[in-house]
């Protein structure tokens, strides 16, 4: 099974503590953060990785090389300019060899049962399956809503301080969706998913309760370092 790891962002919010490398390459116990993501994917048999790289992307290639040292197959899709999440997926998707593939943000670590989302994708013949997560206050984010595992709302703003579900940043998508993404800078979250929802594309998903962290800000970066030290995140 293939996965595209979106690793091309600038990581400006983290640059006060990590300024010499792409954000997904930030060191955690002498290993880049993305190695933990890849290790987690490998537990579920996802070993064919396409790195969507941009800012200092050569550092990713210098570290992972052909992937053999990490028991993975690796290819690299470089962005000459910032393409946004959907643009990066379209660019990297040229290297995808399967009819469906996973997409993950390389600066987040989310423990999920990948077989659940694969099973749902097959049973409902989804164009895209998303992984959502619960948060105590959905007003801080854009809400994503599932009804009988089908997506009915995405990035909906609310002022209600209440529990809810939001996008977890893991997707399983059909290759044919790539044709619908225009060239250039395009956002998956702000442009394409809302568009596909309006067009009645078959979008669904699951809600997952596993460990989640986004190292986009220094406090969460340091929290992940501590969680690895304490064994909260098993290696």
N, C-alpha and C positions, 0 to 999 in steps of 0.2 A: 504494500500500500504506500502511496506517495503522500508527502506533505510539503506544502510551501511554507517556509518560515519567513515572515515579514521582518526583515532586519535592516531596512534602509533608512530609518528615521534619524534625525539629528540628535534627539535626546537632550534638548536644551535645558529642561528642568533639572537634569541630573548632573549637568556640567560643573556645578560647584564642587562636586566630589569625584566625578569621573569625567575627565576632559581629554584623555589621550587615546580614546578608543570608542567605537560604536557602543551604544547603550547595552545591547544584548551580549557584548563581550566584557562587560564589567566583571571584575574578578570576585569570586565567592570561594573562599578557602583555596586560593591559587588556581581555581578552574573558572573559565568564563561562564556566566549565567546560562548562556545558550546550551552549554554542555549538559546542564541539569535538565533542560527542556528535552533535548535529544535522548538522554538516558531514559526519561519517562516515556517518551514515544516508543522507544525500543522495547519496553516491557510489554507493549501491546502489538508488537510485530510491525510497527511502522518504521521502516529502516531505509526508505528511499526518500532522501531529503533534497529539496530545491531551495537554496538560499536566495532570497530576493534581497540583494544588497545594494547599498548606495554609498553613503558617507563612510570613508575609510573601509570600504568593503574588502579591499585586498587583505586586511588584517584577518578577516574571517577565513578567507581562502588559505592564507599562510598557516593558520592554526589547524583547520580541519582537513586541508589538502583533498585527497580523493575519498576520505572517510574511512579508509580501511582500518586505521588505528582505533576507530570508534564503532566498528562493526556496522557501518552504514554505507550506502551508496550516495554520492554527493554530486550535485551540479550547481552552477552559479549563474544567476541572472542579474546582470548589473544595470542599474539605472544611471543614465547620464545626467538626468535632472530629476527632481523630486516628482513622483508620479501619483502620490496619494495611495491609499490602501488598495483601491480597486485597480488603479493604473499599474501598481506593482504586481498584483495578481495576474493581470492580463499579460504583462511582460514576462513574468516567470512561467505562466501557463503554457508558453510556447515550448517549454521543456517537459511538460507533463505528458506521460505516455499512456495514461489510463483514462477511462471514461468518467471517473470521479476521483477526487483527491481532497485531502484535508488542507485547511489554511489556518495558521496560528500566528498570533502576534509573538515575536521572538523575545519581547521584553516582559512577558507574563508567564507565570508558572501555574498551571491549573491541573489538578489531579482529577481525572475522570475515567470512567469505564468506556473506552472507545467502542466496545462492541455494542453498547446500548444505542449510540447514535448511528452506527452502521446498520443495525437491525431496523431502526425506525426509518432510515433513509430508503431501505429496500422495501419494507412493508407498505409504505405510503407513496413510493415512487416520487420522492421529493426532488425538486430542483436544487434546493439547498436546505440542509439541516443545521440549526444553530444550537449552541450550548448556552443556556442562560444560568444566572446565579441569583440567589436571594440576597437582598440587602435590607437592613433595618429601616432605612429612610430613602425611599425611591425618589424623593423630591430633589436630591442632590445629583441625579442622573437623568438620562432619558429612559423611560420605562419600556420594556418589551413584554408582550403579553401572549401567552399560549392558551388556546382552548382546544382540548382534546388533542394536544400535541401539534396543533396548527397555529402558525403565527398570525395574530390578528392586529397587533399594533407594535410599532418599533420606534424607538427614540422619541416617545411621547413625553412631553414636558408636563409636570404636575407640580402644584404648590402644596399638595397634601403631604404632610410628614407621616408616612405610614410605610410598613413593610411592602416589598414588591420584588419583581424580578427585572434584571437588566441583562444586557448583552455580556457574555463571558469571553467573547473574542476567539472562539473556536468554531470552525465551519467545516462542513462536508458538502462539497458542491459538485454539480455535474459540469463536465468540461464544456458543454455547449453554451453555458452562461457566459463564457469568455467572449463569444461573438457579440454579445449585447453590450459589452463595456466599451465605451468610445476611447479613442487614442488620447493620450495626454494625461493631465493630472485629474484624477477622479477619486472620490471617496466612496468606499464600500458602505460605510455606516450612514453617511449623510445623503448620498446620491443614489446608489444602486439598490440597496435593500428597500428603501421607501418606494422607489420606482417599481421594483419587482412586486412589491406588496400591492400597489395600486393596479398593476397589470394582471393580478390574480395568478402570479407564478405560484407554484406549489412549494411554499416555505413552511417549515415546521421545526420542531426541536424538542429538547429535553431541558429540565431544570436539574442542575447538579449541585451537590452540597460539599464537594471535595475541597481540599486546601487550595486557596487562590491568593496570588500576590502579583502586583504590577510594580516593578522596580523603577517606575518613572520619576519618583521623587526620592530625595535622600533618605527620609525616615523609613520608607518601605524597603529601600535597598539595604539599609543597615538591619532592618527586621529580618530580611531573608538570610543575611549572614548569620544572625543569631539563631534563627530556626534551624539552619543547617548544623551549626555547632551543637545545638541541643538535641538533634536527632528528630526534630519535628518533621523535617523533610528527609526521608531515608535515601541513602545513596546505594 
